[in-house]
Amino acid sequence: MITYYSKLIYLFDETNKKIYKFRNILIFLFFSTIFIIGFSSVKDYGATNDEYNQRLNGFITLNYLGEKFIPKITKEFRGDKEFPKFENVPDNLRYYGGSIIHTPLAFLEIIFDIKDKKNIFLFKHYSYFIIFFLSLISFFNICKHRFLNWKYGILGVLILFISPRIFANSIYNNLDIPFMSFMIFSLNYGLSLLKKISFKIIIFFSFFSGIAIDIRLMGMIMPCTIIFILFLDTIIKTKNYKNFFTSSFYITILTFLFIIIMWPMLWEDPIKNLINVFNNLANHPIKGYNFYLGSLIPFSETPWHYLLIWILATTPLIYSLIFFIGIIRFIFNVFNKKIDLFLKDLTFILIFFCPILAIIFLSSTLYNGWRHVYFIYPYFVIIGLIGIEWILKILKNKKFYYLIQFIILFSL
């Protein structure tokens, strides 16, 4: 069996140039297969409590926009339905992000005249999966450019796509997976800024960062990380401080503007409402208990290791192993002189570890496992790929080379 797999692996070996002839066809077929599998699986999943709240949130925002810009048409479509004003919406819904996703979906629900509740949520689930699918294409691009090898892009996407919790949630999770997806879109442009700073790239980066922040405030980690990496790049390499400060200024201003523009709840008093959003996040009002390590623990009293245990308990062991090997490889690379590679990998490290550390130090309210930080999983995968690349480099031309590749493929 291993012999069979070694022959299969050889098809994708660097020395086999025939494969490059059909590379684009293979990539197209790969993503087409993913799309078909995902789309055909949508009907197998139900709806969550959050989806009802977010659907209402979408219509409240849509009604607000309609009354502000097209009141007559809005009144005609609304009929005898009544929606509360922003100031009358409970704080747990009012300051909860996601309207940037659910307001357009509410609009399309009206345009397509979807009446049946089941069809409404099926439509939403197809939409969530499309967003996730598009982010997989961006993730492929990130992995391909990090490893300068399209096959690592395929492997990275495959690991991310078929991780059970990510796959399932990509269909019915109305906030956490869309947030993860827009973080990937944002990072794709953020890494482009490390290669070449241009105003066009800054606009796209700020735009996707703004959407991510509108979904979850934790999205602020992305522009903060990229600005920090650009700062390091300036100190170590370019010494062009004027260019750095100009770029950072544009990123900050544009991201803030996009946050406000795409979150109508902030329009009336942006600064005050943003402060209220932060306060609501810091003192999340939800109450309940987690069943964790054999005990019932209040949401607000989850121990510091809650996220770490959940991540390790629900991630395949071999993924965790190659992740730790990737961390070791990064530490070794710190002492090398490959600055560009170091800065890219530091970006992945920071986006993965900073949210976890922030949640631990702030004693944030946690529940439902680690779904609130699913957005860090793509960077877990990339760090794991760094570990795989290192292992294969060490074992190149040795008898265990194909065995290790077999084990990795078999574990999928």
C-alpha positions in Angstrom: 0.0 0.0 0.0 2.9 2.4 0.9 4.5 1.5 -2.5 1.2 2.5 -4.2 1.1 5.8 -2.3 4.8 6.5 -3.1 4.0 6.2 -6.8 1.0 8.5 -6.3 3.1 11.1 -4.4 5.8 11.0 -7.1 3.2 12.4 -9.5 3.4 15.6 -7.5 7.2 15.5 -7.0 9.2 18.6 -8.0 11.2 16.4 -10.4 8.1 15.5 -12.4 7.6 18.4 -14.8 4.7 16.8 -16.6 2.4 17.7 -13.8 2.9 21.4 -14.4 1.4 21.0 -17.8 -1.9 20.2 -16.2 -1.5 22.3 -13.1 -4.2 24.8 -13.8 -6.6 22.1 -14.8 -5.9 20.2 -11.5 -6.4 23.3 -9.4 -9.7 24.0 -11.2 -10.9 20.4 -10.7 -9.8 20.5 -7.0 -11.8 23.6 -6.2 -14.7 22.5 -8.3 -14.8 19.3 -6.2 -14.8 21.3 -3.0 -17.6 23.5 -4.3 -19.8 20.5 -5.3 -19.2 18.7 -2.0 -20.0 21.8 0.1 -23.1 22.8 -1.9 -24.5 19.2 -1.9 -24.0 19.1 1.9 -25.9 22.3 2.8 -29.2 20.5 3.1 -27.8 18.1 5.7 -27.5 20.9 8.4 -30.1 22.7 10.5 -30.3 26.3 11.8 -28.9 27.8 15.0 -30.4 30.2 17.6 -28.0 32.9 16.5 -29.4 32.8 13.0 -32.8 33.9 14.1 -31.3 36.9 16.0 -29.0 37.8 13.1 -31.9 37.6 10.6 -33.8 40.1 12.8 -30.7 42.2 13.1 -30.4 42.3 9.3 -34.0 43.4 8.8 -33.7 46.1 11.6 -30.7 47.5 9.8 -32.3 47.2 6.4 -35.4 49.1 7.7 -33.2 51.8 9.1 -31.4 52.3 5.8 -34.7 52.2 3.9 -36.3 54.8 6.1 -33.3 57.1 5.7 -32.8 56.8 1.9 -36.0 55.4 0.3 -38.8 55.8 2.9 -41.7 55.4 0.4 -40.4 52.2 -1.2 -39.5 50.9 2.3 -43.0 51.5 3.6 -44.5 49.7 0.6 -42.4 46.6 1.0 -42.6 46.6 4.8 -46.4 46.6 4.8 -47.8 46.1 8.3 -44.6 44.8 9.7 -42.9 46.8 12.4 -39.2 46.8 13.3 -37.7 48.5 16.4 -35.4 51.5 16.1 -31.7 51.0 17.0 -32.1 52.8 20.3 -34.9 50.3 21.3 -33.0 47.1 20.4 -31.5 45.2 23.4 -27.8 45.7 23.8 -26.9 42.0 23.2 -28.4 42.4 19.7 -27.8 46.1 19.1 -24.0 45.9 19.7 -23.6 42.5 18.2 -21.7 42.6 14.9 -22.7 40.9 11.6 -25.1 43.4 10.0 -22.7 43.7 7.1 -23.5 40.0 6.3 -27.1 39.8 7.3 -28.4 43.1 5.9 -27.6 42.2 2.3 -29.1 38.7 2.9 -32.3 40.3 4.3 -32.4 42.5 1.1 -31.9 39.4 -1.1 -34.6 37.5 0.8 -37.0 40.3 -0.2 -35.8 40.5 -3.8 -36.1 36.7 -4.3 -39.4 36.6 -2.4 -38.4 33.7 -0.2 -41.3 33.0 2.2 -40.8 29.6 3.6 -38.6 29.6 6.7 -36.8 26.5 5.7 -35.9 28.0 2.3 -34.8 31.2 4.0 -32.2 29.5 6.1 -31.1 27.2 3.3 -30.5 30.3 1.2 -28.4 31.8 4.0 -26.5 28.5 4.4 -25.6 28.5 0.7 -24.5 32.1 1.1 -22.2 31.3 4.1 -20.6 28.5 2.2 -20.0 30.6 -0.9 -18.2 33.1 1.3 -16.1 30.3 2.9 -15.4 28.8 -0.5 -14.1 32.1 -1.9 -11.9 32.5 1.2 -10.4 29.0 0.4 -9.2 30.4 -2.9 -7.5 33.3 -1.0 -6.0 30.8 1.4 -4.6 28.8 -1.4 -2.9 32.0 -2.7 -1.5 32.8 0.8 0.0 29.3 1.1 1.2 29.2 -2.4 3.2 32.4 -2.0 4.5 31.5 1.5 5.9 28.2 0.3 6.5 29.2 -3.4 4.8 26.0 -4.3 1.2 25.5 -5.4 1.1 22.0 -3.9 1.3 23.4 -0.4 -1.6 25.6 -1.3 -3.6 22.5 -2.2 -2.6 20.7 1.0 -3.4 23.8 3.2 -6.8 24.2 1.6 -7.5 20.5 2.0 -6.6 20.5 5.7 -8.7 23.6 6.3 -11.7 22.4 4.3 -12.0 18.8 5.7 -11.4 19.7 9.3 -14.8 18.5 10.6 -15.7 21.5 12.8 -14.6 24.0 10.1 -16.5 22.2 7.4 -19.7 21.9 9.4 -19.6 25.4 10.7 -19.0 26.8 7.2 -22.6 25.9 6.4 -24.6 27.0 9.4 -22.3 29.3 11.4 -23.5 32.8 10.5 -20.7 34.8 12.2 -17.6 32.9 13.1 -16.8 31.4 9.7 -17.7 34.5 7.7 -15.4 36.3 10.2 -12.6 33.8 9.5 -13.2 34.2 5.8 -12.9 38.0 5.7 -9.8 37.7 7.9 -8.3 35.5 5.2 -9.3 38.0 2.5 -7.7 40.8 4.5 -4.5 38.9 5.2 -4.1 38.1 1.5 -3.8 41.8 0.8 -1.9 42.4 4.0 0.9 40.1 2.8 0.9 41.9 -0.6 1.7 45.1 1.3 4.9 43.4 2.6 6.0 42.9 -1.0 4.9 46.2 -2.4 3.1 49.1 -0.8 0.5 50.7 -3.0 -2.6 52.7 -2.3 -4.8 50.3 -4.2 -3.7 47.4 -2.1 -4.1 49.5 1.1 -7.7 50.2 0.0 -8.5 46.5 -0.5 -6.8 45.6 2.8 -8.6 48.3 4.7 -11.9 47.3 3.1 -11.7 43.6 4.1 -10.3 44.5 7.5 -13.3 46.8 8.0 -15.8 44.1 7.2 -14.0 41.6 9.5 -14.1 44.1 12.4 -17.8 44.8 11.7 -18.4 41.1 12.2 -16.2 40.7 15.2 -14.2 43.4 17.0 -11.3 40.9 17.3 -10.7 41.6 13.6 -8.7 44.6 14.8 -5.8 42.2 15.2 -5.3 42.1 11.5 -4.5 45.8 10.7 -2.6 46.1 14.0 -0.5 43.1 13.1 0.2 44.2 9.5 1.2 47.7 10.7 3.6 46.2 13.3 5.1 43.9 10.6 5.5 46.9 8.3 7.2 48.7 11.1 9.7 45.8 11.6 10.3 45.7 7.9 11.1 49.4 7.9 13.5 49.1 10.8 15.3 45.9 9.5 15.3 46.6 5.7 14.0 49.7 4.1 14.7 52.4 6.7 12.0 54.4 4.8 10.1 55.8 7.8 8.2 58.3 5.8 6.7 55.6 3.7 5.8 53.5 6.8 4.0 56.4 8.6 2.1 57.3 5.4 1.0 53.8 4.8 0.0 53.3 8.5 -1.9 56.5 8.4 -3.9 55.5 5.3 -4.6 52.0 6.7 -5.8 53.4 10.0 -8.0 56.1 8.5 -9.5 53.9 5.7 -10.1 51.0 8.0 -11.9 53.2 10.5 -14.0 54.8 7.7 -15.0 51.4 6.3 -16.0 50.2 9.8 -18.3 53.2 10.1 -19.7 53.1 6.6 -20.5 49.4 6.7 -22.0 49.4 10.2 -25.1 51.7 10.1 -25.7 51.3 13.9 -22.6 53.5 14.4 -23.7 56.3 12.1 -25.6 58.5 14.6 -22.7 58.8 17.0 -19.7 56.7 15.8 -17.3 57.2 18.7 -19.8 56.8 21.4 -21.3 53.7 19.8 -17.9 52.1 19.2 -17.1 52.6 22.9 -20.5 50.9 23.8 -19.6 48.0 21.5 -16.2 47.6 23.3 -17.9 47.8 26.7 -20.5 45.2 25.7 -17.8 43.0 24.4 -15.8 43.3 27.6 -18.9 42.6 29.8 -20.8 40.2 27.6 -24.2 39.8 29.3 -24.9 36.2 28.3 -25.3 33.8 31.3 -25.1 30.0 31.4 -22.7 27.1 32.1 -20.1 25.2 30.3 -19.7 21.5 31.0 -15.9 21.4 31.0 -13.6 18.7 32.4 -16.4 17.1 34.3 -17.8 20.3 36.0 -20.4 22.9 35.3 -18.6 26.3 35.1 -20.3 29.7 34.5 -19.5 31.3 31.2 -17.9 34.2 32.9 -15.6 32.0 35.0 -14.0 29.7 32.4 -10.4 28.9 33.3 -7.5 30.2 31.4 -6.8 26.8 29.7 -10.4 26.5 28.3 -9.5 27.4 24.7 -6.2 25.5 24.7 -7.9 22.3 25.8 -10.7 22.7 23.3 -8.4 23.3 20.4 -6.2 20.3 21.3 -9.2 18.0 22.0 -10.9 18.7 18.7 -8.0 18.9 16.4 -6.4 15.7 14.9 -3.3 14.8 16.9 -1.0 14.7 13.8 -2.1 18.3 13.0 -1.2 19.4 16.5 2.2 17.6 16.2 3.2 19.2 12.9 2.0 22.6 14.4 4.5 22.3 17.2 7.2 21.2 14.8 6.3 24.4 12.8 6.8 26.5 15.9 10.2 24.9 16.4 11.1 25.6 12.8 10.1 29.3 13.2 12.3 29.6 16.2 15.2 28.2 14.2 14.4 30.6 11.4 14.6 33.6 13.7 18.4 33.1 13.7 18.6 32.9 9.9 19.0 35.9 7.6 15.8 35.3 5.5 14.0 38.5 6.7 11.1 38.3 4.3 10.3 34.7 5.4 10.7 35.6 9.0 8.2 38.6 8.7 5.6 36.5 6.9 5.8 33.7 9.5 5.8 36.2 12.4 2.5 37.5 10.9 1.0 34.0 11.2 2.4 33.5 14.7 1.0 36.8 16.0 -2.5 36.3 14.5 -2.7 32.9 16.0 -1.3 33.6 19.5 -2.4 37.2 20.2 -6.1 36.5 20.3 -5.7 33.5 22.7 -3.4 35.5 25.0 -5.8 38.5 24.9 -8.7 36.3 25.9 -6.7 34.6 28.7 -5.4 37.9 30.2 -8.8 39.7 29.9 -10.7 36.7 31.3 -13.2 37.0 28.5 -16.6 35.3 28.5 -16.3 32.0 26.6 -18.9 29.3 25.7 -19.7 26.8 22.9 -16.1 25.5 22.8 -13.7 27.6 20.8 -15.9 28.7 17.9 -15.3 32.3 18.7 -11.6 31.9 17.7 -12.1 29.6 14.7 -10.6 32.4 12.7 -7.1 31.5 14.1 -7.3 28.0 12.6 -6.0 28.9 9.1 -2.8 30.2 10.7 -2.6 27.0 12.8 -2.7 25.1 9.4 0.0 27.4 7.9 2.3 26.9 10.9 1.7 23.1 10.5 2.6 23.3 6.8 5.9 25.0 7.9 6.5 21.9 10.0 5.7 19.6 7.1 8.0 21.4 4.8 10.8 21.2 7.4 10.3 17.4 7.9 10.3 16.7 4.2 13.4 18.8 3.7 15.3 16.9 6.4 14.2 13.5 5.0 14.7 14.4 1.3 16.2 11.4 -0.5 16.0 9.2 2.6 14.0 6.0 3.0 11.4 7.6 5.3 10.6 10.4 2.9 7.7 8.6 1.2 6.5 7.0 4.5 6.1 10.5 6.1 4.1 11.7 3.1 2.0 8.6 3.2 1.3 9.2 6.9 0.3 12.8 6.3 -2.0 11.9 3.4 -3.5 9.0 5.3 -4.2 11.2 8.3 -6.4 13.4 6.1 
